[in-house]
Amino acid sequence: MKRFGFCRLIRPALLAAIAPVALSACTTTNLPDAPKTIAAPTKANPHYKIGAPYQIDGRWYTPKVDERYEEVGIASWYGDQFHGKLTANGEIFDKRRLSAAHKTLPLPTLAEVENLENGRRIIVRINDRGPFVGDRVIDLSHAAADELGFSSKGLAKVRVRYVGETDVAGVAAKPGESVSAATRVAVSRDAIAPTNASSVETRDRLGELIASSTGEAAPARTPRAIPDLWVELTSVDNLDAIASMKLDLPELGPVVVQAGESGGRRVQFLRIGPFIDEAIAVASLSRVKAAGFGDARIIHGPRS
């Protein structure tokens, strides 16, 4: 991940303790590919979730932010048995909305799903975990499967692409409704501009989807301002100091190290981001401070 000069992901040596997983909550007799929808209570408590690595039926899954995620595989769908129940990030599952379950992407995330058998494409809100059968890559709501034209078949070969993280307070769109904008968007690492540039060119996936559904020409790639809101945890003179810090923050996304100067000396800044929505950055700042980084703050862009 190279955005500004020296920048790399920290991978803590120790994983956080893994909560026990109840397999009965992940599968059912009639829907073997059902996600980890929680049966009760049904009062919504939506929250941003990445989560620690977990194991289902002897197989390990590692949730993470992956802005370049793209995968081809089999999609399934679920509906009645989980309608009105809580999803893995505390939302209420509505089979009539365009939502989905995925094993590792952050919750909630917007993803583009293309049915490779008929060319149909939609944007779904990923707010649940699953599917855990074979090598299926995504479990769609009944409405999403209808839009992609495979609800009667049950399965379809699809391509799934990450579009971006989205507002925690939002809900999945119904067919025909506009899709909420992403608050943290997919960025091609190969398209990052030089440090002194003011913009990059990125693919407008939402625009392309709208164009394909209306029959109009796809929009041209346009310059986009580089997201520059970061939550700065702290700074260190020596990277060896990082080993003693508690940096396993799975609910907040990956911690990034960026080199810079402070008080005339070379230091390493520990940051989370970037964000293009101030409300999301402020919420992340609160959680960072609660995790023990009392001097954390929001900054605009990296220091040179």
Secondary structure, 3 states (H helix, E strand, C coil): CCCCCCEEECCCCCCCCCCCCCHHHCCCCCCCCCCCCECCCCCCCCCCECCCCEEECCEEECCCCCCCCEEEEEEEEECHHHCCCECCCCCECCCCCCEEECCCCCECEEEEEEECCCCCEEEEEEEECCCCCCCEEEEEEHHHHHHHCCCCCCCEEEEEEEEEEECCCCCCCCCCCCCCCEEEECCCHHHCCCCCCCEEEECCHHHHHHHHHHCCCCCCCEEEECCCEEEEEEEECCHHHHHHCCCCCCCCCCCEEEEEEECCEEEEEEEEEEECCHHHHHHHHHHHHHCCCCCCEEEECCCC
